[in-house]
């Protein structure tokens, strides 16, 4: 994968199989801001028996005036056995049509499946798919090779003046999307009061996908596309910011207890978060990790343990379900976590997850605390890093290996199993990331820059089709029987 650009995704695509996991930038001048919030739900909310191997593969796949905030209604949870992935509903075109797109902080461009696509999914186990038809939108315009935006996709060597600008994105698992760029109107939820939204819109450029490959073409995990929240000029948030629609700051609070949560664009004023600087030379949302504590013990790690070639530090990515650490960090961490339980009989599930039987209180396992620059810390409790796959069988959500840079370095990634039940703020303009423990089923407060008013943005948990739920329930029952007949404990 090319880590010098953000054209890859760490976002998860979980597939149906045998174990319990889920159907889961330029500087701008000061101005008033628009706060937006999105309706988002897990791609696999409500689904159970899934393949843990596919879960790990899913993670590898992903890599003017400002008014108020944008609200993206959210659904799903962060537990591998339950949800582990989130998608939002947005509107595109005139008249507006709704599209369900995966929310991904690990990539940049927004793209949707295009009408007439020769290899796009025709149906999905998750949502009713809606191909984008530029001919049905009175505001749609093709983007030509002469457009400056096309230069962001300079891997397209043959783009002649007057021709339509093409795009190709290759993801870490070798799946890909390709098509052409379109400029059209996006419709979003503008925060207008406490737990109230109106409508707003902005014109953006996005990909109209005519060909998908790999997991992107599979119906079981299909949505209408991917919406990247990365830092580059091509990202959805950077485009809105360049039009003076929003500040380049957003936040999420992923609720793995009740499902859903909060995803909003705008300045969060409450709760307050402790921030740490982003690494300036990283293409990702990366921060400097200084140490790890397991309970009251500080792990003894070599200097540079988190350096990974051209990507140093630790990537914070809401699009990744699990937590990935270099082998030199993973081994001492797991040994320290399990040191207080020598009686456990460990076994591997699908050659990927360390699992064991356990019937006692999970709080007997130690919390894990990550210490960052500027005294910021993030604590992951055993109820967040352990997940239950069946009965009294538990597995660790920590992983090592498999996610690497192009020069062979091991990536360090804090995914949803570290970020859930916390408000996480990405302040791109000030180049800091912050977080705090928070009840994500409650609300957060965002500031309306124009009026100075402070409004509450509430949590969401989008529902999904009952007919899909019934069909998945039958599959889940058969998979559970298969799993129980084959697992050796």
N, C-alpha and C positions, 0 to 999 in steps of 0.2 A: 504494500500500500504506500502511496506517496504522502508522507507526512509533511511535506513542504507546502501542500495546499490542503484546503478543507473539503475536498471533494471525496470524502469517505464518511461513513456513518458507523457509530458504535451502538446505534439503536437496535433493540432487540426485535427479532421476528420469531416467535415461539410456534412450533409445529405440533400437530396431534401425534401422540405416541403413548408409551406405556407407563409413565410415572406421574405422580401427582404434582403438577405445576400448572400453570394457569391456562384457561381460556379465561396471563400478563403479558475595517472600519475607521472613516475619517472624522476628525474633530469638528463639532458643530458649534455655531454661535449660540448664545443664550437666547431662549424664547420661552413662551408659555407652552405647556406640554399636554398631550392627550394620553389618558390612561385607558388601557384596553384590557379586557379580560376575555378568556376563551372557554368554550365548553369543550372539555377534553375527557375522554374515558380510556380505560385500558383496551388495547386491541383484543384482549382475550378475557375480559371480565366475565365472571360467572362460570368459566370453564375450569376443569380440574385435571384429570389424568393426562399429563403431557410428558414428552420426552426430555429428560434433563440434558441429554447430549445436544439436542436441538436448541435448548435454552442457552447453552454455552456458545453454540455456533451462531445463534441469533445475536449475541453480544459482539462477536467478531465482525459480523456484517455492518455494523453501523459506524462507522467512524466518520422659515416661515413661522407658523405658530403652533405651539404644542398646547393641547387643550387639557385633557384629563387622562384617565387610564383605560386600558383595553382589558376586557375580561374574557378569558378562554375557559368556558365551562369544562370541567375535568371529570374523568372517571377512572376506575381501576384501582389497583394497589401495587405495592412493591414486592410482594412475596412471590418467589418463583413458583410455588405450588398453587397460586391463586391467580395472579394477574401479571405484574411485572412489566407492563408496557402501557403507554398512554397515547391517545389520539384526540384531535380536536375537530370541531365542526366549524368550517368557514364558509363564506359565500363568495362566489366569483361570477363576474359577468353582469350584463344588463339584458333582460331581467336576471336577478340574482338566483343562482342555484346552489344548493348546499353540497359540500364535499367534506369527506372525513379524511384527514391527513395526520400522519404520525408526527408528533412533536419531537424534534431532535436537536439537542444543543451540540451535537457532535458533527453537524454538517451545515452547509450554508443555504443552498438554493432551495426554493419551493418548486416542486413539480407535481403534476397530476397526470393521470392516464388520459390520453387524448382519444376522441371519437375516431374510429377507423383504425386504431392500433391493431397490428397484425399478431401481436403476441402478449397482449395485456390480459390479465385475468378477466373472465367474463362474469364470474360470480364469486362470492366470498362467504365463508362461514361466520363472518363477523358483522358485516353491514351490507346494505344494498348499494352496490357500486354505481357511480354516476360518472361516465366518461365526459370529459370537458369537450364541448363543441364550440369552437370559435365562431363558426358560421351562425350560431344561434344567439350570439351576443352582439348587440349593436355597438359596444364600446371596445371590442377586441381588435387589435392590430398586430400584425407580424412584426418582429424585430429584425431589421436588416443587418448585414455585415458592417454597414457604415456606422451603426449605432455604437457609441463608446462602451455601452454595457457589454457588447459582444467581446470586447478585449479581455474580459474576465475569463473567457473560455478559449484562451489562445492555444489550447491543445488541438483545436480544430485548425489544421494547417491550411486547408483550402476553403477560404471564405471570401468570395469575390464581391466587389462592390455591386449593390443592387440585389444580391441574393439574400435569402432568409438565413439568419444566424442559427446554426445547429449547436446542440450541446450533447456531451457524453459524460456521464459520471460513473466511475468504477468504484465499487465499495470493497471493503476489506475481505469479504468472503468470495470475491470475484463475481458477484452479481452486479448488474449494471442497468442503467436506464439511459435512453437516448431519444432525441426528438428535436424539436425546434423551439425557439423562444417566442413568447407571446406577451404583449402588454395589454392588461385589462384591469378592471376595477375589482378590488377586494372589499368585501363588506364585513364589518366587525362590530362587536358589542362595546359601545362607549359607556364608561361608568358615569352616571349622571346623579347619583345619590346613594344613600346607604342601601346596599344590596339591590340597586336599581341600575338598569342599563338602557340606553337608547341605541341608535345606530350611527355609524360613521363609516367612511370609506376612504380609500386611497388607491391611486393607480400604481401597480407594481408590474415587474417583469418576472415571469416564471416559465418553467419548462412544460411544454406540452408533449408528453411522452408517447412515442409511437412504437417503442420496442423496449420490453423489459426482459431480463434474463435472470437465471438463478432463483433465489427465494422470492424476488420481487414479482415473479410471474406465477407463483403458486397461489391457488385459490384459498387454501385453508387459512392463510394469514394475510389475505389481501385487504388493503384499504385503497383509497383513491390516490394516495401519493404521500410525499414526505415534505414537511415544512421545517427548513433549517433555521436555527436561531444562532448561528455562528457569528463571528466578529467581522467577517469580510464584507466588502461593499456590495456583494451580490446577495447577501442574506435578506430575508424578509424584514427583519427589524431595522437593518441599516438603510434599506430603501425607504421605509416609512420615515425614518429619522431625517434622511436627506430632504424629504418634502416638508419637514417641520411638523410632522404628525405626532411623533412620540420622542421621548428621550431614549437613548440607547441603554436602558436598564430594564430588567424584567426579574420576576421572582416566581418560584413555585413552592408549593407545600404539598407533598405527596402523602396521602393518608393510607397506610396499609392496615389500619384497624377497621375503618368503616367504608373504605373504598373512596375513590375520587380524590378531591382536594382542590387546590387553587393554582391557577396559572395566570399571571397578570403582567402587563407591560405598564410601567410607570414607577414613580418614586414611592417606595414603601416608607411610611413614617412610623408604623407600629405593627408588630413589635420591633424593637431595635436589634440590630445584628452586630456581632463582632466581625470585622473584616480582616482579610489578609491580601497582599498584593498579587495580582496576576503576573505570571512570568512574561516579560515583555517580548521575548524572542520565540515564544511558543505560538503555534497556529491554533491551539486549542485553549480551553479554559483550564489552564494549568497553574498550580500553586506550589510553593516550596514547602515540603514536609521535612521537619527537623528530627522528629523522634516518634516512637510508638510506645505507649504504655499498656501493659496487660495487667489489670488490677492495679496493684501498687508497684509493679516491677517495670523498669524501663528496659526494652529490648536492646541488647548490645549488637549494633549493626555497624558495618563498615562504612566509612565515609564514601559518599557517592553511590550509596545503595539504590537510590531512586533515579540515578542518571540512566537514560535509555538512548544514548547516541544523540540523534538530532532532536529528541524530545526529552527534556529534563523535568524533574518534579513529578507531580501527581495530577492527572486529569480529573476534573470534576464534571461528570456527565450524567444527566438525568435520563438519557436514552439508553444507558447500560443498566441491566438488572443487577448483576453480581458485582463483587469487588475483586479486582485483579492486581496481584502483587508479584514482583520479581522473586525468583526462587530463593535468593539470599535473604529475603525478608519473610517470605511465606513460611518456610520451614521453621525458623525459630518462633514465629508468631503462633503457628498451630501447636507446636510442642508446648509452649507456655500456656495456651488456652486449655489444653488437655492434661496438663501436669497434675491438676487437682483431682483427676478422674482416671487413675491408672487401671481401674476395673473394667473400663469400657473395651468392648471388642469392636475394633474398627474394621470396616469393609468398604470397598469401592462400589459405587453404583454407576454403571455404564462407563467405567474407566475415567470418570470425571469428578465425582463428588465423594468426599469422605463422610461416611454415615455410621450410625451406631444406634443401638436400642437404649432408651433412657425413659424412666418413669418418674424421676424425682423432679424437684423444682428447678426450672431453667436458671433461676437467679443464683444458683450455686456455681454457675460458670462466671468467669470474670468479665467485666466490661472492657472494651478496647478503646483507647483514647489516642487520636492522632493530634500531634502538636505541630502547628504551623508558625510561619513568621508573624511578627507583631502580636505574639501571645494568643493567637486564635487557636482554639482546640475544638475537636469534634469527637464526641463519645458515641460509640455504637454498643448498645446493650445486647446481651445474648438473645433476647427476644427479637432482635433485628438481624443478627448474623446467623442464627440457626433457623431452619425451616423444617416443617414436618411433612414427610411424604406419604406416610401411611401408618396408622395406629400409633405405636410408641417408637417409630423409627424417625430419627432426626438426621439432618445433613448440615454441613457447614457451607455458608454462602461465599466463602473465600476461595479464590482460584489462583493458580499460577500457570504461566506459560500459555501459549496459544495466541496471544495478542502481542505482536511485535512490530517494531519500526522496520523500515526498509533496509536498515543496516544491521538488523538482527538484535537490537536491544529489546529488553522486555518492558512493556508498558505498565505503568501503575495507574489504575483507574478506580475512582470511587463512584460506584453506580448506586442504584436506588436502594440497595440493602444497607448502604451507609447514610444515604440522604433522606430516607423516609422519616416521617414524623418530625421534620425540621423545616422551618422557613429558610430557603436558600435564595439569596439575592445576587444577581450578576450585574454589576455596575460597570458597563463597558466604557462609559465616558471617563470615569475615574480609575479604571483598571484595577478594581478590587472585587473580590467575592466574599460574601459573608453569610453566616447562618446562625440560627438559634433554635433550640428545642421549642416546638409549638404544637398545639392541638390543631391539626389541619382540618378537622371538621368544623372548626370555628371560622373566624374571618381574620382578615388583615386590613390595615388602613392605608390608603394611598392618597396622595396630595394632588389636587387640581391646581396646576400652576397658574392658571389664568385668574381664578377667583380666590385662591388660597384655602378653599374649603378642603376638609378631610373627609373622605368617604370610606365606608366599609365594603370590601369585596368578600362575598361569601364563598363557601365551598360548593362544588358541584359533583355529581356522579351520574353521568349520562346513562340512560337505560339502553338496552339493546333488544332486538327483535325476539319476541316470545317464541316464534316459530323456529328461529335459529337455536334458541335455548333448548327446545324440546329435542331437536335433532342431535344437538351436542350431548344432551343427557344420555341418550341411547348409546352414543359412541363412548362416553365416559364409563358407563357401566361395563361394557364389553372390554375396554382397556384395563379397567381395574381387575377384572377376573383374570385377564392375561398376565398382568403384572404380578398378582398374588401367586399365580401358579408357577412363575418363573424366578421370582426373587429368592435368593439364598441368603438367609441371615444366620 
